[in-house]
Amino acid sequence: MQLIEANGAKIPAIGLGTWELRGRTCARLVEQALKLGYRHIDTAQVYENEREVGEGLRASGVRRNDVFVTTKVWTTHFAPNDLERSSKESLAKLRLSEVDLLLLHWPNPHVPLQETLGALAHVKKLGMARHIGVSNFTVALIEEAVAACPEPLACDQVEYHPYLDQTKVREACARHGMAVVAYSPVAKGRIKGDQTLVQIGQAHGKTAAQVCLRWLVQQNVSAIPRTSKIERLSENIDIFDFELSDDEMHRISQMGSAKGRLTNFGFAPKWD
Ligand SMILES: NC(=O)c1ccc[n+]([C@@H]2O[C@H](COP(=O)([O-])OP(=O)(O)OC[C@H]3O[C@@H](n4cnc5c(N)ncnc54)[C@H](OP(=O)(O)O)[C@@H]3O)[C@@H](O)[C@H]2O)c1
């Protein structure tokens, strides 16, 4: 598995997203994914499935140190004491002594960023997280975070797929040695019948989803597709035996614009 190196972290290029996966389905998919070769699982406190992610991890028989586990702290827990307590709760649910990556799930302008980052760095120092990072941060917020955080930030996890241009965020992350981790990497399934991706895939014997994920990892981006279907687990990881040409990469990149964003909330920052 290709690894994305970022400020000391080695993040497997493909991970399993688990948003909306619940209960036994979640545990079973995590177990199957790890048995199929996945080595990176993405969860969050707010997904309410950390317990099941931990169960799937143990059921898979894959050694703990061989799996990269990410979880995220929700924005209502950004006051320093809350952040530490909330991180302990996540570890208790996962039944892990530490996660590989702990992220601030969204920016929260109501709590000073410096305080929250101080607490996040402290949690890392306590050994509860091997690496720390952010999610849904814009270029301005990345700059502010890097300046304020006493520890290096490993990544910004943001929405990224062929319909959304993320050049500015990618460049900001590269400047600071941070990885981009792409959420909604198959545009929530919308790429399935895309003519450009299907056509490029035909030349390589691959599906549109595989072309889309290959386009991301070929930019040194880690992608965390979610599926509730066992057969798609294999499809989404079977992308390391072909390469897109410069021309194919360019054609896919040209599909992106600022209008392609799928996830937006009232509390979202002003996007780049
Ligand atoms: N940091 C954040 O704020 C944030 C926000 C959103 C998501 N995330 C993370 O990123 C992960 C992925 O994002 P996402 O769940 O929004 O979207 P996604 O992974 O782009 O899309 C998931 C959807 O695509 C379908 N799909 C998956 N593989 C496919 C394939 N090979 N062909 C066709 N359809 C396919 C799935 O359907 P089936 O289940 O039917 O296969 C599902 O409906 C989440 O699970 C979560 O871990 C983070």
Ligand as a Chemical Component Dictionary entry (heavy atoms), coordinates in Angstrom:
data_LIG
# 
_chem_comp.id                   LIG 
_chem_comp.type                 NON-POLYMER 
_chem_comp.pdbx_formal_charge   0 
_chem_comp.three_letter_code    LIG 
# 
loop_
_chem_comp_atom.comp_id 
_chem_comp_atom.atom_id 
_chem_comp_atom.alt_atom_id 
_chem_comp_atom.type_symbol 
_chem_comp_atom.charge 
_chem_comp_atom.model_Cartn_x 
_chem_comp_atom.model_Cartn_y 
_chem_comp_atom.model_Cartn_z 
_chem_comp_atom.pdbx_ordinal 
LIG N1  N1  N 0  -14.120 15.410 7.920  1  
LIG C1  C1  C 0  -15.374 15.558 7.514  2  
LIG O1  O1  O 0  -16.051 16.577 7.797  3  
LIG C2  C2  C 0  -16.003 14.487 6.681  4  
LIG C3  C3  C 0  -17.169 14.759 5.932  5  
LIG C4  C4  C 0  -17.706 13.753 5.144  6  
LIG C5  C5  C 0  -17.100 12.503 5.118  7  
LIG N2  N2  N 1  -15.955 12.251 5.863  8  
LIG C6  C6  C 0  -15.291 10.921 5.851  9  
LIG O2  O2  O 0  -15.041 10.549 4.504  10 
LIG C7  C7  C 0  -15.675 9.293  4.241  11 
LIG C8  C8  C 0  -16.108 9.216  2.793  12 
LIG O3  O3  O 0  -16.959 10.276 2.443  13 
LIG P1  P1  P 0  -18.509 10.079 2.134  14 
LIG O4  O4  O 0  -19.008 8.930  2.916  15 
LIG O5  O5  O -1 -19.151 11.410 2.329  16 
LIG O6  O6  O 0  -18.562 9.861  0.563  17 
LIG P2  P2  P 0  -17.904 8.857  -0.526 18 
LIG O7  O7  O 0  -16.983 7.893  0.098  19 
LIG O8  O8  O 0  -17.440 9.725  -1.634 20 
LIG O9  O9  O 0  -19.200 8.128  -1.090 21 
LIG C9  C9  C 0  -19.889 7.153  -0.402 22 
LIG C10 C10 C 0  -21.068 6.742  -1.286 23 
LIG O10 O10 O 0  -20.553 6.300  -2.546 24 
LIG C11 C11 C 0  -20.969 4.975  -2.812 25 
LIG N3  N3  N 0  -19.796 4.242  -3.326 26 
LIG C12 C12 C 0  -18.692 3.847  -2.651 27 
LIG N4  N4  N 0  -17.833 3.184  -3.450 28 
LIG C13 C13 C 0  -18.404 3.168  -4.674 29 
LIG C14 C14 C 0  -18.018 2.629  -5.917 30 
LIG N5  N5  N 0  -16.880 1.948  -6.060 31 
LIG N6  N6  N 0  -18.867 2.785  -6.978 32 
LIG C15 C15 C 0  -20.034 3.449  -6.842 33 
LIG N7  N7  N 0  -20.460 3.981  -5.680 34 
LIG C16 C16 C 0  -19.650 3.843  -4.592 35 
LIG C17 C17 C 0  -21.470 4.413  -1.500 36 
LIG O11 O11 O 0  -22.595 3.598  -1.722 37 
LIG P3  P3  P 0  -22.668 2.060  -1.190 38 
LIG O12 O12 O 0  -22.619 2.128  0.310  39 
LIG O13 O13 O 0  -23.973 1.626  -1.749 40 
LIG O14 O14 O 0  -21.472 1.376  -1.776 41 
LIG C18 C18 C 0  -21.900 5.648  -0.721 42 
LIG O15 O15 O 0  -23.244 5.973  -0.979 43 
LIG C19 C19 C 0  -16.834 9.267  5.255  44 
LIG O16 O16 O 0  -17.361 7.981  5.414  45 
LIG C20 C20 C 0  -16.133 9.806  6.471  46 
LIG O17 O17 O 0  -15.318 8.800  7.071  47 
LIG C21 C21 C 0  -15.411 13.238 6.618  48 
# 
loop_
_chem_comp_bond.comp_id 
_chem_comp_bond.atom_id_1 
_chem_comp_bond.atom_id_2 
_chem_comp_bond.value_order 
_chem_comp_bond.pdbx_ordinal 
LIG N1  C1  SING 1  
LIG C1  O1  DOUB 2  
LIG C1  C2  SING 3  
LIG C2  C3  SING 4  
LIG C2  C21 DOUB 5  
LIG C3  C4  DOUB 6  
LIG C4  C5  SING 7  
LIG C5  N2  DOUB 8  
LIG N2  C6  SING 9  
LIG N2  C21 SING 10 
LIG C6  O2  SING 11 
LIG C6  C20 SING 12 
LIG O2  C7  SING 13 
LIG C7  C8  SING 14 
LIG C7  C19 SING 15 
LIG C8  O3  SING 16 
LIG O3  P1  SING 17 
LIG P1  O4  DOUB 18 
LIG P1  O5  SING 19 
LIG P1  O6  SING 20 
LIG O6  P2  SING 21 
LIG P2  O7  DOUB 22 
LIG P2  O8  SING 23 
LIG P2  O9  SING 24 
LIG O9  C9  SING 25 
LIG C9  C10 SING 26 
LIG C10 O10 SING 27 
LIG C10 C18 SING 28 
LIG O10 C11 SING 29 
LIG C11 N3  SING 30 
LIG C11 C17 SING 31 
LIG N3  C12 SING 32 
LIG N3  C16 SING 33 
LIG C12 N4  DOUB 34 
LIG N4  C13 SING 35 
LIG C13 C14 SING 36 
LIG C13 C16 DOUB 37 
LIG C14 N5  SING 38 
LIG C14 N6  DOUB 39 
LIG N6  C15 SING 40 
LIG C15 N7  DOUB 41 
LIG N7  C16 SING 42 
LIG C17 O11 SING 43 
LIG C17 C18 SING 44 
LIG O11 P3  SING 45 
LIG P3  O12 DOUB 46 
LIG P3  O13 SING 47 
LIG P3  O14 SING 48 
LIG C18 O15 SING 49 
LIG C19 O16 SING 50 
LIG C19 C20 SING 51 
LIG C20 O17 SING 52 
# 
